[in-house]
Amino acid sequence: MDEFEKRPLLIYDGECEFCVKWAHKFKVMAGKYITFIPLQNLPVNYEYATRAACLKSVQYIDIDNRISKGAEAVFQLFHTANKGSFLLTCYKRIPIFRFLMEYVYSLVARNRHLFS
């Protein structure tokens, strides 16, 4: 568990082809800043994210154990990797942007089998 405490953590569904493909792409971009781990490799007693939450959307846990999910998690990833921090700013400051991004994320998440 020590490696989880050194960097932010991105948890994704390791049994979803779409999720694995995008986790790999994100890891290439941000792997030196963020620890990527499939849900299936988490310890059973991991307290910061439930299995149900991780199956529903990607979970980003920062070094202060603040949890972001869905589109916000993706924008946190970009911000941490110094790639497109403006997206996180837009997400936090523009309600319609936040609504639209979460809507698009939920559409993709519900239909991820179609994108694999």
N, C-alpha and C positions, 0 to 999 in steps of 0.2 A: 504494500500500500504506500510505501514511501514515495515512489515515483509519482503517485497521484497528487501528492502535496507540493511538488516542486513547480508544476506547471498547470495551467488550466486543463481540463479533461473534456473530451468530446466523446459521448457514448452514442453508439448507433446500433442498429439491428444487424448483426453479423450473418443472419440467415436470409437476408433480403439482398438479392443481386444488385438492385438499384442503389441501395444504401451502401453496400460494399464498394461499388464502383465510384460513387461520389466521395466516400470516406477516403479512398485511395487518392483521388484527385486532390482533395483538400489536404491530405497528408503531404503530398509532394509540395504543395504551396506553403503549408504552415507547420509541418512536422517538427521543426526545431523550436517552435513556440508552444505547441499544444500536444498533449498525449492523447492519442486516438485509441479507443478500446471498444471492441464489440460487447454488446450487452451480455452475451453468452459467456464472456470471460470475466465478468465482474464477480467478486466474492458474493456469496449468498447473503451475507449480512451487511452489504454495502448500504449505508444509511441515507445517502443523498438523493438517490433516484430509484423509484420503484420500477419493477419489470414492466408493469402496465404503461407507465409514462414513457419508458424507453421504446416500447413497441409502437406507441402512438406517434412520437416525434423524437427527433434528435435532441439530446440533452447536453448543454454546455455548462460545466461547473468551473467557476473561476477559483483563484487561489484563496479567496475569502469564503468559499463554499456557496456563493450566490449562484442560483440555478436559472438558466435561460433555456427556453425550449422553442422548437419550431423555427420560424423565420428569424426571430431575435437571436437564437443560438447561432445561426449561420452568419448573421451580421456581426455578432461578437467574435466569431472565428476570424472574419475578415479584419476586424479592428485589431485583434491581438497580433495578427500576422502583418500588420501595417499595409494592408491591401484594401483599399476602399472604406476607410473609416467613415467617410461621409455617409455611407449607407446606414450605419448605426445611428449617426446623428439624425438623419431623416426619419428613421424608425422611431426614435425617441421623441422627436419634436413635431412631427407632422402626423396627426391622427389618421388622416385618410390614407397616407402611405403605409402606416402600420396595419391598418385594417386590410388594405389590398394585399400586402405581402403575406399576412397570415392567411388570408383567403386562398391565395395562390398556393402557399405551402400546404394547406389542408387538402386542396384538390389533388395536388401531386402525391401527398402522403396516402390519401385514400385509394389512389389508383396507381401506386408505385409498381405493381405487377405489370402494368401496361408499358411502363418505361424501361423495364429490364431487358 
